[in-house]
Amino acid sequence: MNEDFVYLCEIYFMTNSRARETTEAIERLYISMRHLFYRGFFKPAGVSGESIRSLLKTINPEIYGTMNIPNKMELDGLMYVLDRLPEGIEECAFIHLTSDEGFDKGSFEPIVPKKRRRNCYRIDEHQMNIEVLLGRSEIYDILTHLTFLFIEADKVRNLAFIQDENWKPTRAFKIIEEVVKGEKKFSRKEKEVALIHLSSLIGRTFEETLNAYNSFGDDNNPDRLFKIIYNLGKVSLEDAKQTREREIHFSAILKERVGHHYFGEKWANKVKEVLFENDLHMRPLHIISANMHSVKNMLYGNDALKRKDHKQVDYKLYGDISDKKELRDKVSKYALEEGMIYINDKSGSNIDVQIIDLSKTDLKNTPFSGIKYGGDDVIMVFDYAFGEQAYEVMDELLRPYEHKGEVYMMKVKSVSIMGKAGILAGGKGDIMIPTSHIFEGTADNYPFENTLKLDDFKDDELKAFEGAMITVLGTSLQNRDILSYFMNTSWKAIGLEMEGAHYQKAIQVASKIRHHISPDLFVMYAYYASDNPLETGSTLSSGGLGLTGVKPTYLITLRILEKILQSGKKEIPAKK
């Protein structure tokens, strides 16, 4: 038998075995997290906490890099996690996950993480409260990040203290403590010496540590990396000595609200109320889940900034708008003056909305001037949902609306989903056109006819891929083995994201089973690649797209708006 063939078979079966092991671990992790949520609390160093850690280590997600190496801190993963958790959380032994319970009515200052729109409150020296408004996916996301943080904290403790009954600190940790306390002013040379000791402690090169020091710090808090490492080790040590054991709590109100569409219903009712107030509720409606800038910029950008360039799509202009606040403000101001309605969400769903009446929108100075549009359609753009929240908001939005004793059906003509996703077949900035959504860990699958096609995205600079997309339980739980399995087996998946299956489930339920909306609507899904989790240096923890994302974002927006406008195209009488 050919040796190469035997080798490939061995690799195939090893990958499949690891993929099955990962899938089982992910399922068990979510079952465990759900159980602990309904129980109400757990201790990260207790039996339940150790079980979750063990499962996360079995999965060994790509995004958490060197998490499983006991003498090496994972710096990129640490940056990724701390950008999504409140500043100062590494100092807290007690973490409470709550619903919106009125903390803003007190004197507590909200802490908003850099990369997540959620309010958090530092209750006292040892307790941090995190508001959870987006449902179970957000709870799982937070618990996964916290588990990674606890693993890294215990690494620091084991590396920084001699493990006997006295837990004597090492020389390196004493120097780190000296920097953190700030009682002595360090010269540049002395700070570099401290960084050498820090790099030795965390198992990283001096260059890696220096880069991390610059990335974590800023002018107001240059020594943030020292403080993070110090506090992680200190809180972990207090737990090990049982001076102050770490605990995670879930509030009774949060347990009561999760899974009951509490925020989604309030959000959807507000949207329908605004449609009704503006006499738009009986018009053909096109729903777009996307960002809050690309549709607005394409329809109003040229006129707002007095640019006469309606024949070409000016990607440079859109890049400039993305980069400069004064340009964004001008476009927003002009759009509102021209009739765009903006709903600043107050429901707690964290999903803002734009409503655009196309019958009042001048398309002459836009990339769509060549389409002889003559309809009275309405476009509703709403901001990104998060995981399972996608089902909640779409399900509530598509339900009939009761007003003054009468029930009105939503006149939905199309639903479009544009978002970021991890790509398996290409690179950052490329485009994915799904033909189905497959829900990870279950047999649930949602094939559909996508009105967007591969031919719509022929471009010299960007690549486009068509195929199945995996809707994952959490992007931070995927490893190379399971992703390779989805890509290389008969699943032939092109990418992964967190909302697609949830959206499609709600659309199919509303259109084909409950008949809340017309079954004749058309759907459009397209994603641009924010990362390639199979490529070293291209995972989410390696950083965002920046301006590289401008072209794919606007190319997808262009195609979605073209299809919408063509669906309301003015009929030109045939010549006699």
N, C-alpha and C positions, 0 to 999 in steps of 0.2 A: 504493500500500500504506500502511496506517495507520502513522504515524511511531512511535506508542507500541509497536505490535507489533514493528516493526523493532528498536527500542531494547531491548525485552524479549528478543528473539531473540539480539541481540548479547551481552547480559548473561549469558544462558543458556549460550551457547557459550564465552564467556570463563571462566565459573565451571567448566564441565565440563572445559575445557582445563587450568585450574589444579588441579582435583581429580585429573585423570589424572597431571599432573606431580607432585603431592604423593604420590599412591599409589605411583608409581614410585620416588620419592625415599625413602619409608618402607621399601619393600621392599629397595632397595639399601643403605640404612643398616643394616638388620638383617643382611643377608648380610655386609656389611663387618665389623660387630661380631662376628658369629659366627666369621668367618675370623680376626680378630685374637685372639679368645679362644683358638682352637685353636693359633694361632701362639705365644701365650704372653706377648707384650708388644708395646707400640708407644709411640712418642713423639708426644705431642700436637702438637708443632711440626714433626714429620716428614711424609713424604708421606701415610702412612696417616691420621695425625691431621688433616691438612689436608683430606683427602677426607671424613672424617666431619663436620668443621665445615661444609664446603661443602654437604653434603646437609642438615644441620640448618638452615642458612641458607635453603636452597631451600624447605624445609618451612615455616619461619618460624612455629612454633607460637604460638597465641594466649597460652598461659600464660607465654611468654618475652617478651611485650610488645615493647619497643624494642630487642631484641637486634641487629637488623640496622642500627640507626642508629649509625654509628661514633663520634659525639661525644656520646652520651647513654647513661648507665648505666641498666640496667633494675633498679629497686630492689625492686618487688614480686616479680619473678621470682627475684631474688637471695635474698630472704627465704624464698621457697617452697623453693628448692634447698638452702639452708643449714640449714633445719629438717629436711631429710631426709638430710643428710650430717653426719659427725662434726664437732664443734666443733674448730676449729684446722686444718681441712683446707686452708684458703687459705694456710697457712704452709708446706705440704709440697710438695716437688718430686716425691717418689716415692710413688706410691699402689699398694698391693698388694691385689688382691682374692683372698681365701683362703676355704677351707672352715673348718669347726670343727676346728682343728688343735692345740688344747691351749694356746692363749695364756693362757687363764684360770688355768692351772697355774703360770704364772710370776708375777713381781711386777708385771706390767702391769695398770694400772687400766682396766677397760672404759669406753669412751665410748659412750653410747647416744644417737643423734640424737633430737631433740625429737619428730619425727613419724614415726619408723620404728623398729620393734623389731629392731635389729641391733646386735651388739657390734662395736666398733671399738677399735683399739689404737694409741696413739702409740708407735712403736718407738724413735724418736730424734727429733732436732730436725727432720729433713727427711723422715721416712717415716711414713705412716699406713697401717695394715692395716685392711681392711673385710671382716668375715665375711659371706659370701654363703651363705644356707641355703635360699632359696626358689626356686632354679632360674634358668632363662634369663631370665625376665621381670625378675627383680631385677638381673641383670647388665646388661641393656639399660637399665633404669631408671637405674642408677648411672652408666653410661657417658654416657647422654644428659644427665644433670644435670652431670656433670664437663665435658662438651664445652661446655655453656652457660657454665660457670664459667671455662673457659679463654678463651672468646671475650670475656667481660667483663674478664678479667685483662689480656688483650692490649690492650683498649680503654684501661684505666688506664695501661698502659705507654706507649702512643702519645700519651696526653693529658698525662702527667705528666713525660715526658722529651723533651728535644730530640733528634730522631733523626739524630745524627751519630755519628762514631766514639767520642765521649766519653759519649754518653747523659747529658748534663747535666740534673739535675732542675730543674723549674720552681719558681718562688717558692711557688706553692700547695702543691706536694708537700713542700717543705722545712718549711712550717708544719704540714702533716699529720704529718710525721715527728716534729716537736717534740712534738705532742700525744701520739703513740703512745709515745715513749720515756719520757714522764712525768717528765723531770728538772726541769721547771718546773711550779709550781702555777698553773693558769690561773684567772683571775677569770671570772665569768659573762660579762662584756662581751668579754673576750679569747676565750672559748670560742665566742661568737656570731660574732666576727670570723673565727675558724678555720673555722666552719661556712659562712660566706659564701665563703671560699676553696675549701672542699670542694665546695660547690654549683656554683661556677664551673668547677671541674675536671671534675666528672662530668656537667655539662650539665643540671642540674636547678635548679628555683627554690629559693630559700632556704626557703620553706614546705615543699616536698616533702622537702628534705634534713633539715630539723628534725623532721618527722614520722617519717622513716626513722631518724634518730638516736635518737628516743624508742622506736621499735618494736624496733630491734636491741638497744639497751642495757637494762641493769637496774641495780639498786643495787650489785651486785658488779662489774659491768663496764660502766659508763656510756658509755665511749668505744669500744664494740665496732665501730661503723660505721667510725670512723677506722682502727681496726686492720685491719679486713677490706679496706678499699680500699688501705691501705698495703701489706699483705702480698701481695695479689693483684698489685699493680704490681711489687713487689720480686722475687717469684718469677718472674714473666714476664720481667722485665729480665735476671735471671740466666740464663734460658733463651736469650734473644736474644743475649746476650754469650757464650753457651756456657760460662759459669762453672759452671753446674749445670743440665743439661738435664732437663726434666720427663719422667717415664716412668710408664707404667702397666703393671703386671705381673699375671699370673694364675698362681696356684700350681699345681703339678702335681697336688696332691690335689684341688683344685677341679675341674680339667679331667677328672679321673678319675671324680668323683662326679656331675657334672651330667648329667641325663638318665637316670639309672639308679635313680630312686626311692629313693635311699639313706635319706633322712630320712623320706619318706612311708611306707615299709614299716615302719620302726621305730615311727612314730606310730600307724599302723593296728593293728599287732600289740598295742601297749599297750592301745588302746581295747578290742579284742576280748578281751584277757586280763581286763580289769576287768569286762566284761559276763559273762564266764564265771565269774569268782570270785564274782559276786553272783547267780548263777543267773538271768541275764537274757538269755542268748544264744539261747534258743528262743522268746522273746516277740516279738510284732509290734513292729517298730522304726520310728520316725519320725525321720528325720535332718533337722536344720535347720542350715544354715550362716548364721550371723548374729552379732550382738554377744553379749557375755557378760552382759548385764543385763536385756534386755526380757522374755524368757520367764520368767526367775527372778522379776523384780519383779511380773509379772502374776499368777503362781501363788502367790507367798508374801508379797508386799508388804503387803497389808492386815492379815494376821494378825501379821506381824513387827512392824508399827508400830501394832498395835491400832486399826486403822481399820475401822469397820463401814459399808462403802459398796459392797456387792456388786452392786447393781443398775446402777450407772453405772461407766464407765471414767473414772477420776480422773486426767486428764492432768497436772493441777497437782501431784498427789502424785508422779507419775513424774518430773516436772521437778525437784521438790525433791530426790528421791533422786539424780538425775543431778548435782545441784549441790552436795550435801552428803555428805562422806565418812562422817560418823557414821551417817547413814541407810543408806548403801550397806553399811556394815559390819554393821549390825543385820540387814538383809535377808539378807545372805550367811550370817551366823551362824545365823539361824533356818532358812534353807533346808537347811543342812548337818545341823542337828539333826533336821529332818523327813525326812531320808533322801536328799536330793540328793547325788549323788557328783560330786566335782570332781577332774579330772585336770589337774594342773599340768604342762604338757608339758615333758619333758626330752629329747625325741628330737632337737631341733634344728629342728623344723618351725615353732616359734613359734605353735602352734595349741593353745590350751587347750580343754578339753572339760567339759561338764556332762551328767550322766545323771540323768534323772528317771523314777522308777517311778510311773506314773499310778494304779496300783492302791492306792498308799499316800498319794496326794496328796488332801487335803481341798479340794474345790472350792466348798464352801458360801459362803465369804467371798471369792469372786473374781468377776470379770465373767462367769464361765462357769457360775454356779450354776443357771441355767435349763436347761442341757443335762443330760439324765439319762444321764450317762456311766456305763457299767458294764463297761468292758473292762479288760484287764491290759496295755495297750500301754506301751511305753517311749519316752521322748523323749530323743534325744541332740542336744545343741546344741554345735556347734563354731565356734570363732572364724574370722574372715575368712582366706581363703587369698589369695595374691597372684599374679595372672596365670596362667601355665602351671602353677603349683603346684596349682591347683584340680583339674586332671586327675589329677595324681599322687596327691593325698590321697584323692580320691573313688574312683579306680580301685583303690587299695590297700584302702580301707575296704570296698568291695563284693565283694571276692574272698572265696572260702570260707576258713574258718579251721580249721587243723589243731590238734587238742589230744589228746595221748596216743594218737596213732595213728588217731584218728577225724577225719573231715572234716565240718564243719558249714557249711551254707549260711546266709548272713545273711537273716533274716526281714524284709526291708525292705518296709514298707507304703507309705511316702511319703518323698519327698525335697523339702525346701523350701529355697529360696535367697532370703534377704533381704539387700539390700546398698545401698550408696550408688552413685549413678551420675550422669553428666552428662546433663542433659535438653536436648533440642533444641526441644521444642514448648511448654514451659511455663517455670516459674521455680523458684527454690530452694524446697525443701520439698514440691513437688508429687510425685505418685506415678506410677510407670510400671509397666504390666502387660504383659510381653512375650508375644508369640505365637510368636516364633522368635528364634533367635540367629544372626547372620551374622558370620562371622570375617573381619575386615578383611584385605584384600590377597590373599585366596584366593576360590575359588568355594565354600568350605565353608559349609553352612547347615544349621541344626537347627530345623525346625518341630516343635512339640509341642502337646499339649492341656494348657493351663494351667488347673488347677482353680480358681485365683483369676480372677475376672472383673471387668470394669469396674463392674458393678452393685454389687460388694462394697464399693466405695469412694466412694459418693455422700456428699458432705460439704459443708457450707456454706463452710468455710474453705479446704479443700484441693481442688485440681484433680487429676484422674486421667486418664491417657492409655494407650491400648492400641495395640500394634503391634510392629513388628520392633525389636530392639535390636542395635546393632553391638558386637561384642566386639573391642576395639582392641588393637593390639600394645603401646601405651603411651599413657596419657592425656596425657602431656606432649608428644606429637608431633602433635596434631590442630590444624589451622588452619581458619579460617572457610570457605574454599572447599570443602574436602572434607566438612566437617560440613553445609554448605548443600546440597551435592550429595546426601548421604545423606537429608536431610530432605525436599528438594523434588522429587526424581525419584521414579520408581515404587518405589524402595526404601521410601519413606515411613517412615523410621526415627524413633523417638521419643526415643532416647537412646543413650548409649555407656557401656560399662564394660569390665572386663578379664577376667572369669572365666566368664561365662555359657556360652559355647560350649564351654569346657574341661569344665565340670561336665556339660553335656548330652551331650557326646561320651562321657564315662565312664559315664553312666547308660545311654545307649543300647547301648553295647558290652556292659555287664554284663547288661542285661535282655533284649536282642533278639538278640544274637549269641553271647556266651559262656554265657548262661543261668546266670550266677552268682546272680542274684536273680529274683524273680517278674516276669513282664512286665506283671502287673496293678497294679503300684504306680501311685500318682498323684503328679504333680509340681506344685509351686507356686513360682512366681517372682514377686517384686515388688521394686521398687527405689524409694528416695526420692531426690529430686534434691539433691545436695550443691552443685551449681553449674550454671550455664548457660554453656557455653564460647562461645556465639555472642553473649552479652550483655556489653558493656563494663562492668567493675566487678563481674561475677558469675562470673568464672573461678575456678578453684581457688586461684590465687595471691592472690585478694582476701580470703581468709580462710574459716574454716569456718562451719557452720550455727549452732553454739551451741545454745541451747535451742529454736530454731526447728525443729530436727530431732526434738524429742520427740514431737509429735503424729503425724507420718507414721510414725515408727519404731514407735510403740505401736499405731497403727491397723493397720499391716501385721501386727504380731505377733498382735493380737486376731483378725484374720481367719484367719491360719494355724492358731492354736490352736483356733479354732472348728471348722474343717474336720477337724482331727485328732480332736478329741473327738466330733464328730458321726459320724465313721467307726467309733467304738466305742460308739455310743449304745445304751443298754439298750432292748431291745424291750419295749414295753408291751402286754400281752395285750389283744386286742379284747374289748369287752363282749359278753356273751351276750344 
